[in-house]
Amino acid sequence: MVDVPAEIAANVWQVPATVGQAVAAGDTLAILESMKMEIPVEAPVAGTVAEVRVAPNDQVNEGDIIAVIDEH
C-alpha cells in the first residue's frame, strides 16, 4: 500500500478518484486549492485506489493522507 500525502495545507476542491478505480502513475487523485491556485495530487505509482480519505471542501494539512493506492 502506498500513502499519497498532501504536499501543502489547502482546501480540497475536487476528488475525481474513487475506491476501486485503477490508476496509472501521474493520474490525478484530487485537486487542492490554495491561494486561488489549483494543485493536483497525482498517483505516484500504478495500482488500484484502496482508500480516499478526503472529500470536496475538506481542509488538509501538509502530510495528511489524501488516498491510499494498492500497488500492482
Backbone hydrogen bonds in HBPLUS format (Angstrom, degrees):
<---DONOR---> <-ACCEPTOR-->    atom                        ^
c    i                          cat <-CA-CA->   ^        H-A-AA   ^      H-
h    n   atom  resd res      DA  || num        DHA   H-A  angle D-A-AA Bond
n    s   type  num  typ     dist DA aas  dist angle  dist       angle   num
A0002-VAL N   A0069-ILE O   2.78 MM  67  5.08 157.1  1.83 146.5 154.6     1
A0069-ILE N   A0002-VAL O   2.87 MM  67  5.08 165.0  1.90 143.3 147.0     2
A0004-VAL N   A0067-ALA O   2.85 MM  63  5.27 152.2  1.92 170.1 162.6     3
A0066-ILE N   A0004-VAL O   2.71 MM  62  5.64 162.9  1.74 159.2 162.6     4
A0006-ALA N   A0064-ASP O   2.75 MM  58  5.48 144.9  1.87 152.4 164.1     5
A0063-GLY N   A0006-ALA O   2.86 MM  57  5.18 173.1  1.86 143.6 146.0     6
A0010-ALA N   A0060-VAL O   2.95 MM  50  5.53 148.0  2.06 139.5 148.7     7
A0060-VAL N   A0010-ALA O   2.90 MM  50  5.53 170.0  1.91 167.2 168.8     8
A0011-ASN N   A0033-GLU O   3.00 MM  22  5.20 176.9  2.00 151.2 150.1     9
A0033-GLU N   A0011-ASN O   2.74 MM  22  5.20 154.7  1.80 153.3 160.4    10
A0012-VAL N   A0058-ASP O   2.78 MM  46  5.24 161.9  1.81 158.5 160.5    11
A0057-ASN N   A0012-VAL O   2.76 MM  45  5.16 166.6  1.78 150.6 147.6    12
A0013-TRP N   A0031-ILE O   2.78 MM  18  5.55 156.9  1.84 154.8 162.0    13
A0014-GLN N   A0031-ILE O   3.20 MM  17  5.09 158.1  2.25 133.5 139.6    14
A0031-ILE N   A0014-GLN O   2.83 MM  17  5.09 160.5  1.86 148.1 147.0    15
A0017-ALA N   A0029-LEU O   3.34 MM  12  4.80 157.7  2.39 137.1 132.4    16
A0021-GLN N   A0018-THR O   3.08 MM   3  5.58 159.2  2.13 136.7 138.2    17
A0020-GLY N   A0049-VAL O   2.77 MM  29  5.24 175.9  1.77 151.6 152.5    18
A0049-VAL N   A0021-GLN O   2.85 MM  28  5.41 164.3  1.88 154.2 157.6    19
A0023-VAL N   A0047-GLY O   2.76 MM  24  5.48 168.0  1.77 159.2 162.1    20
A0047-GLY N   A0023-VAL O   2.93 MM  24  5.48 159.9  1.97 150.3 152.5    21
A0027-ASP N   A0024-ALA O   2.99 MM   3  5.59 164.1  2.01 142.6 142.5    22
A0026-GLY N   A0043-ALA O   2.73 MM  17  5.10 164.0  1.75 144.2 149.6    23
A0043-ALA N   A0027-ASP O   2.77 MM  16  5.40 153.8  1.84 152.7 161.3    24
A0029-LEU N   A0041-VAL O   2.72 MM  12  5.64 172.0  1.72 167.7 170.3    25
A0041-VAL N   A0030-ALA O   2.76 MM  11  5.18 162.8  1.79 160.9 156.6    26
A0032-LEU N   A0039-ILE O   2.83 MM   7  4.96 174.0  1.84 144.5 142.3    27
A0039-ILE N   A0032-LEU O   2.76 MM   7  4.96 166.0  1.78 142.7 146.6    28
A0034-SER N   A0037-MET O   2.98 MM   3  5.32 156.8  2.04 147.7 154.5    29
A0037-MET N   A0034-SER O   2.95 MM   3  5.32 155.6  2.01 113.6 121.6    30
A0072-HIS N   A0046-ALA O   3.34 MM  26  6.29 159.7  2.38 126.8 129.9    31
A0048-THR N   A0070-ASP O   2.96 MM  22  5.15 158.0  2.01 136.1 140.5    32
A0070-ASP N   A0048-THR O   2.78 MM  22  5.15 169.9  1.79 161.3 158.7    33
A0050-ALA N   A0068-VAL O   2.78 MM  18  5.47 152.8  1.85 148.3 156.3    34
A0051-GLU N   A0068-VAL O   3.24 MM  17  4.99 156.1  2.30 135.3 134.9    35
A0068-VAL N   A0051-GLU O   2.96 MM  17  4.99 155.8  2.02 135.5 136.6    36
A0053-ARG N   A0066-ILE O   2.86 MM  13  5.32 157.8  1.91 141.3 147.2    37
A0058-ASP N   A0055-ALA O   3.05 MM   3  5.72 153.7  2.12 145.4 146.0    38
A0064-ASP N   A0061-ASN O   2.96 MM   3  5.55 168.0  1.97 140.4 142.5    39
